[in-house]
């Protein structure tokens, strides 16, 4: 199936095909351990790299199928499945970094990644510098001789700010540092960081890759050599996935291209609607021509994603009234599922200033657009705006 890697719609359906398995749907391998034929076979498999049938912390046949599919979608040699996105990020960082090393990262990151950088890694003697992700020169200025890793996330949560992947990859390579990109918001359907020179790509597979809000998983994609290095530590740290979750992920991946394309189109339509709505002070979405990085988004993304955020002029009271008035849209964290989700950013991002991101606007609402009919989403958002404007 390697000839179909450039066509994600086909690869998502056939990329994990195993000629030895006749089933159309993949079997679920739930066994935690596997029999060896004899002592010699046991010794051989115990010493193997990423064996599929030894012990599930080391590998699993259903997990391996999902990994093959994910690697192809990201245009990488290899992939490694984890129990969560933070399991992937943390294990990768702990594999690549040692005491005395330095990390450059952007200020706007997923909160878990920021806590890793600001709380855990410093305890291990690993320093970090947070920079403005919109300025490649800021990354360059932060580089040191001991910089080993540059971590980026684009678009970032929750203001949909972009990082120039090619620029950051080039300067990191010139300094002998590796790059790690969180591609969760874009998904490999809209953006493939490896094509811009990024070494490693991570996802919270809980989001778009799974797509149904019934799965917790993460994935790392990259060269076979780097992924193997991370695997050797993953079996020690234990943030492994399992056959059932891998099956759910495979099921979700079959429709990933269709879901992401529809969610992106609906989100852009909603962003344009909100941009002209009373009581909305500002809309954050890279698909809008007024977004300060719209040209960059057009260069490195195929479409602009299913997440947007907007600021209500009435601040926190208006935001709470907006959330309470919604009937169709669910008030919940996460994103990338078939349902539209809304959250008041200030209610969950109260640690932002301490993490170096600065305080978020009091009236900021994040919307993760689902697969409902766009008109129904707009009607529910209008219900929320009416309540917000009356607060």
C-alpha positions in Angstrom: 0.0 0.0 0.0 3.0 2.4 0.0 1.9 3.8 -3.4 -1.2 5.2 -1.7 0.6 7.2 1.1 0.0 10.5 -0.9 -3.7 9.9 -0.9 -5.0 10.0 2.7 -8.5 9.0 1.9 -7.3 5.7 0.5 -4.5 5.2 3.0 -6.8 5.7 6.0 -8.9 2.7 4.8 -6.2 0.4 3.4 -2.9 1.5 4.9 -2.8 -1.1 7.6 -3.9 -4.0 5.5 -2.2 -7.3 6.5 -2.2 -9.8 3.6 -2.0 -12.7 6.2 -5.4 -11.6 7.7 -8.5 -12.2 5.6 -10.9 -10.2 7.9 -12.1 -6.9 6.4 -12.3 -5.4 9.9 -9.1 -5.8 11.9 -9.1 -8.4 14.7 -8.8 -7.1 18.3 -5.9 -8.7 20.1 -6.6 -8.5 23.8 -4.0 -10.9 25.1 -1.4 -9.3 27.4 1.1 -12.1 26.8 1.9 -14.6 24.1 3.2 -18.2 24.0 6.6 -18.9 22.5 7.1 -22.1 20.5 10.2 -23.1 22.4 13.1 -21.7 24.6 15.1 -20.6 21.6 12.1 -18.7 20.1 11.4 -17.1 23.5 15.0 -15.9 23.8 14.9 -14.4 20.3 11.6 -12.5 20.7 12.6 -11.3 24.2 15.6 -9.6 22.6 13.6 -8.2 19.6 12.8 -4.5 19.0 9.1 -3.8 19.1 7.9 -7.4 19.0 4.1 -7.7 18.2 3.6 -10.9 20.1 5.7 -11.0 23.4 4.1 -8.8 26.0 1.7 -5.9 25.2 3.8 -3.3 26.9 6.3 -4.0 24.2 3.9 -4.3 21.3 0.6 -5.8 20.1 -0.7 -6.8 16.6 -3.7 -4.4 16.7 -1.5 -1.6 18.0 1.0 -2.3 15.3 -1.7 -2.0 12.6 -2.7 1.4 14.0 0.9 2.5 14.1 1.5 1.6 10.4 -1.6 3.6 9.4 -0.6 6.6 11.5 3.0 6.7 10.1 1.7 6.7 6.6 -0.8 9.5 7.3 2.0 11.7 8.6 4.4 10.7 5.9 6.9 9.2 8.3 8.8 6.0 8.6 7.4 4.9 11.9 4.9 5.6 14.6 4.5 4.6 18.3 1.1 4.5 20.0 0.7 5.6 23.6 -2.0 5.6 26.3 -2.4 9.4 25.9 -1.0 12.4 24.1 0.8 13.5 27.2 2.3 10.0 27.5 3.7 10.5 24.0 5.1 14.0 24.8 6.5 13.2 28.2 8.1 9.9 27.1 9.7 11.6 24.1 11.1 14.4 26.2 12.5 12.1 28.8 14.1 10.0 26.1 15.8 12.8 24.2 16.8 15.1 27.2 19.3 14.7 30.0 20.5 16.9 32.9 22.2 20.0 31.6 20.2 20.1 28.3 18.0 23.0 27.2 14.6 23.1 25.4 13.2 26.0 23.4 9.4 26.0 23.2 6.7 28.5 22.4 4.7 30.2 25.1 1.3 29.0 23.8 1.1 25.3 24.4 -1.3 22.7 25.7 -1.3 23.0 29.4 0.1 19.6 30.0 3.1 20.3 27.9 3.7 23.6 29.7 3.6 21.8 33.0 6.1 19.3 31.8 8.4 22.1 30.7 8.0 24.3 33.8 7.5 21.8 36.6 8.9 18.3 35.8 11.9 18.8 33.6 13.5 21.5 35.8 13.6 19.0 38.6 15.7 16.8 36.4 18.2 19.6 35.6 16.7 20.4 32.2 16.2 24.1 31.4 13.8 25.7 29.0 13.1 29.0 27.3 9.6 30.1 26.2 9.3 32.3 23.1 6.8 34.1 20.9 5.8 31.4 18.4 5.0 34.0 15.7 8.6 35.1 15.5 11.2 32.7 14.1 13.9 35.1 15.2 12.8 34.6 18.8 13.5 30.9 18.5 16.9 31.6 17.0 17.7 34.1 19.8 16.8 31.5 22.4 19.1 28.7 21.0 22.1 27.7 23.2 25.0 25.3 22.6 23.2 22.9 25.0 19.8 23.2 23.2 18.7 19.7 22.3 15.0 20.0 21.5 12.6 22.6 20.1 8.9 22.0 20.8 6.1 23.6 18.8 2.4 23.4 18.5 0.5 24.8 15.5 -2.2 25.9 15.5 -1.9 26.5 19.2 -4.6 26.2 21.9 -6.7 28.3 22.5 -5.9 31.4 20.3 -5.2 29.5 17.1 -1.8 31.1 16.7 0.6 29.5 14.1 4.3 28.6 14.1 6.3 28.7 10.9 7.3 25.0 10.8 9.9 25.3 8.0 11.6 28.3 9.6 11.8 26.6 13.0 13.0 23.3 11.6 15.7 25.0 9.6 17.2 26.9 12.5 17.0 24.0 14.9 18.8 21.8 12.4 21.5 24.4 12.0 22.0 24.3 15.7 22.1 20.5 15.9 18.7 20.3 17.8 15.8 18.1 17.1 12.2 19.4 16.6 8.9 18.0 18.0 5.6 19.4 16.7 2.2 18.9 18.3 -0.1 18.4 15.2 -3.3 17.7 17.2 -5.3 20.7 16.0 -4.5 20.3 12.3 -4.3 16.5 12.0 -2.3 15.0 9.2 -5.2 15.7 6.8 -4.5 19.4 7.0 -0.8 19.6 7.8 2.1 17.2 7.7 5.0 18.8 9.7 7.5 16.2 8.4 7.1 17.8 4.9 8.4 21.1 6.5 11.5 19.5 8.0 10.1 18.6 11.5 11.8 15.5 13.0 9.0 14.2 15.3 5.3 14.7 15.3 3.0 14.0 18.2 -0.8 13.9 18.5 -3.4 13.5 21.2 -5.2 10.7 19.3 -8.1 11.2 21.6 -9.0 14.2 19.4 -9.4 14.1 15.6 -7.6 10.8 15.1 -10.1 8.9 17.2 -12.9 11.3 16.5 -15.7 9.9 18.7 -14.9 11.0 22.2 -14.6 7.4 23.4 -10.9 6.9 23.3 -7.8 8.1 25.2 -4.6 7.7 23.2 -1.5 9.5 21.8 1.0 8.9 19.0 4.5 9.8 18.1 5.6 9.7 14.4 9.1 10.1 13.0 12.1 8.3 11.6 12.5 4.6 12.5 15.7 5.4 14.4 14.2 8.1 16.7 10.9 6.2 17.3 12.9 3.1 18.3 14.8 5.2 20.8 11.6 6.4 22.3 10.2 2.9 22.3 13.1 1.7 24.4 12.1 4.1 27.1 8.4 3.7 26.6 8.6 0.1 27.8 10.2 1.4 31.0 7.8 4.3 31.6 4.8 2.2 30.7 2.5 4.7 28.9 1.6 1.9 26.4 -1.6 1.4 24.5 -3.6 -1.8 24.1 -5.4 -3.8 21.5 -8.9 -2.5 22.2 -8.0 1.2 22.2 -6.0 0.6 19.0 -9.1 -1.0 17.4 -11.2 2.1 18.4 -8.5 4.3 16.9 -8.4 2.3 13.6 -12.2 2.6 13.4 -12.0 6.3 13.8 -9.1 6.8 11.3 -11.2 5.3 8.5 -13.3 8.4 8.4 -10.7 11.0 9.4 -10.3 12.7 6.1 -14.1 13.1 5.7 -14.6 14.3 9.2 -11.8 16.8 9.2 -12.8 18.3 5.9 -16.4 18.8 7.0 -15.4 20.2 10.4 -13.0 22.6 8.8 -15.6 23.9 6.4 -18.2 24.3 9.2 -15.7 26.0 11.5 -14.7 28.6 8.8 -18.4 29.3 8.1 -19.1 29.8 11.8 -16.0 32.0 12.2 -17.2 34.2 9.4 -20.6 34.4 11.0 -19.3 35.3 14.4 -17.0 38.0 12.9 -20.1 40.0 12.1 -22.2 39.1 15.2 -23.2 41.7 17.8 -21.4 41.3 21.1 -18.4 39.5 19.6 -15.2 41.6 20.1 -12.8 39.3 18.2 -12.7 35.9 16.4 -9.6 33.8 16.3 -9.4 31.5 13.3 -6.6 31.2 10.8 -9.0 30.9 7.9 -10.2 34.4 8.3 -8.4 36.9 6.1 -8.0 39.3 9.1 -6.0 36.7 11.0 -2.5 38.1 11.3 -1.0 34.7 10.1 -3.5 33.9 7.4 -0.9 33.8 4.7 1.3 31.4 6.7 -1.8 29.2 7.3 -2.4 29.1 3.5 1.2 28.1 2.9 1.5 25.2 5.4 -2.1 24.0 5.9 -4.5 22.5 3.4 -7.5 23.9 5.3 -7.8 25.7 8.6 -9.2 23.2 11.1 -12.3 22.7 13.2 -11.4 24.8 16.2 -12.0 28.5 16.7 -12.2 30.9 19.6 -13.9 34.2 20.1 -14.0 37.0 22.7 -17.3 38.2 24.0 -17.4 42.0 24.7 -19.2 41.4 28.0 -16.3 39.5 29.5 -16.7 36.6 32.0 -20.4 37.2 32.8 -21.3 37.1 29.1 -19.2 34.0 28.6 -21.0 32.2 31.5 -24.4 33.3 30.1 -23.4 32.1 26.6 -22.4 28.6 27.9 -25.5 28.2 30.1 -27.8 29.1 27.2 -26.5 26.4 24.8 -28.9 23.5 24.0 -27.2 21.6 21.2 -23.5 22.4 21.8 -22.0 20.6 24.8 -20.1 22.4 27.5 -17.1 20.1 27.7 -13.3 20.0 27.3 -11.6 18.3 24.4 -12.1 18.6 20.7 -12.2 16.6 17.4 -15.2 14.5 18.1 -18.4 14.3 16.0 -20.2 16.6 18.5 -19.6 20.4 18.8 -18.1 21.3 22.2 -17.8 24.7 23.9 -15.7 25.8 26.8 -15.1 29.1 28.7 -11.3 29.3 28.5 -11.0 31.3 31.7 -12.6 28.6 33.7 -10.0 26.0 32.8 -7.0 28.2 31.9 -6.6 30.0 35.2 -2.9 28.8 35.5 -2.0 30.4 32.2 -0.2 33.4 33.6 1.9 31.2 35.9 2.9 29.0 32.9 4.2 32.0 31.0 1.3 32.4 28.6 -0.3 35.4 30.2 -3.9 35.8 31.2 -6.5 34.8 28.7 -9.3 37.2 27.7 -12.0 37.0 30.3 -14.7 36.5 27.7 -12.9 33.9 25.6 -14.9 31.0 24.3 -13.4 28.0 22.5 -15.6 26.1 20.0 -14.6 22.7 18.7 -16.9 22.2 15.7 -18.4 18.8 15.2 -20.4 17.1 12.4 -23.9 18.5 13.1 -25.6 20.5 10.3 -23.9 23.9 10.2 -27.2 25.7 10.4 -28.1 23.9 13.6 -24.7 24.9 15.1 -25.2 28.5 14.1 -28.7 28.6 15.6 -27.4 27.3 18.9 -24.6 29.8 18.9 -27.0 32.5 18.2 -29.0 31.4 21.3 -25.9 31.7 23.4 -25.0 35.1 22.0 -28.5 36.4 22.7 -28.1 35.4 26.3 -24.5 36.8 26.5 -25.7 40.2 25.1 -28.4 40.3 27.8 -26.1 39.4 30.7 
